[in-house]
Amino acid sequence: MLTLTVKDMSCGHCAATIEKAVKGVDPAARVGTDLPTKTVRVESAVDAAAIVAALDEAGYPSVAV
């Protein structure tokens, strides 16, 4: 499981956009977001770098925890 901090995630729309970006890389990925802690947890067979790049491209830079 990959856990990321996404400082710019502040609302449900942000969380939905992040989930869409991850699913664009891996449609089978399991994505969980936690707005209060600004964290995203991803279970995916895809390389973590590809997920981070997708979030960056979507406008949500992230850092692995």
C-alpha positions as CSV (number, residue, x, y, z in Angstrom):
1,M,0.0,0.0,0.0
2,L,1.2,3.5,-0.9
3,T,0.4,6.3,1.5
4,L,0.8,9.9,0.2
5,T,0.4,13.3,1.7
6,V,-1.4,15.7,-0.6
7,K,-1.2,19.2,0.9
8,D,-3.5,20.8,-1.6
9,M,-6.4,18.4,-1.0
10,S,-9.1,20.4,0.8
11,C,-12.5,19.2,-0.3
12,G,-14.6,16.4,-1.7
13,H,-14.0,17.6,-5.2
14,C,-10.2,17.4,-4.7
15,A,-10.6,13.9,-3.4
16,A,-12.7,12.9,-6.4
17,T,-10.1,14.4,-8.8
18,I,-7.3,12.5,-7.1
19,E,-9.2,9.2,-7.3
20,K,-9.9,9.8,-10.9
21,A,-6.2,10.5,-11.6
22,V,-5.2,7.3,-9.9
23,K,-7.9,5.3,-11.7
24,G,-6.6,6.7,-14.9
25,V,-3.3,4.9,-14.3
26,D,-4.8,1.8,-12.8
27,P,-8.6,1.3,-13.1
28,A,-8.4,-1.6,-10.6
29,A,-6.7,0.6,-7.9
30,R,-8.3,1.0,-4.5
31,V,-8.1,4.6,-3.3
32,G,-8.9,6.0,0.1
33,T,-8.7,9.7,1.0
34,D,-8.7,11.3,4.4
35,L,-9.3,15.1,4.1
36,P,-8.5,16.0,7.7
37,T,-5.0,14.5,7.5
38,K,-4.6,15.2,3.7
39,T,-3.5,11.7,3.1
40,V,-4.3,9.3,0.2
41,R,-3.8,5.5,0.4
42,V,-3.5,3.6,-2.8
43,E,-3.5,-0.2,-3.3
44,S,-2.3,-0.8,-6.9
45,A,-0.1,-3.1,-9.0
46,V,1.2,0.0,-10.8
47,D,4.5,1.5,-9.8
48,A,4.3,4.3,-7.2
49,A,6.2,6.7,-9.4
50,A,3.4,6.5,-12.1
51,I,0.8,7.2,-9.4
52,V,2.7,10.2,-8.1
53,A,3.2,11.5,-11.7
54,A,-0.5,11.2,-12.4
55,L,-1.3,13.2,-9.2
56,D,1.2,15.8,-10.2
57,E,-0.3,16.1,-13.7
58,A,-3.8,16.5,-12.1
59,G,-2.5,19.4,-10.0
60,Y,-2.1,17.6,-6.7
61,P,1.6,17.2,-6.0
62,S,2.2,14.5,-3.4
63,V,4.9,13.2,-1.1
64,A,5.2,9.5,0.1
65,V,4.8,9.1,3.8
